[in-house]
């Protein structure tokens, strides 16, 4: 898979952002580094990509202790819940990631969340994930998150753990790929280089 465009609206520290990976200088770079001051939104960019593709984020995945945060109307949300990434004071947020799947077609994964009645006093609703099939000008018909996420994973060709160890590396995770066990590292390399077809042919 290849990332083509990222649109962020009201996610964590970022109000609005658009990153076009198909434009210069990014389109000419196989590897690039996101830099900036503390709080500038570096981690939020990676979180946003993972939200749309996997409904998980590098920021929340490592949390082992669950703490409940009080929200509007005394409702509580776990600190490990993706809903906590809704920007403070916002009533709605979304992320849109356009990518080329392993089938060479264009897709857009869209992650949405909002408060009830689009009011700041409304309870945060369950997140919604939509897969747009751009090449076919259609929408993946399944509405259930688990099925939509399974289809996105199939089109990407990588699981969340593999994606965050090879395609993007969050802060402090630069050596994650190198530390992966031999089988997992080999699986990632095969899928990234397209040589996994030989394992399928020869039944390795």
Buried (B, 14 or more C-beta within 10 A) or exposed (E): BBBBBBBBBBBBBBBEBEBEBEEEEEEEEEEEEBEEEEEEBBBBBBBBBBBBBBBBBBBBBEEEEEEEEEBBEEEEBBEBBBBBBBBEEBBBBBBBBBBBBBEEEBBBBBBBBBBEEEEEEBEBBEBBBBBBBBEEEEEBEBEEBEBBBEBBBEBBBBBBBBBBBBBBBBEEBEEBBEEBEEEBBBBBBBBBEEEBEEEEEEEE
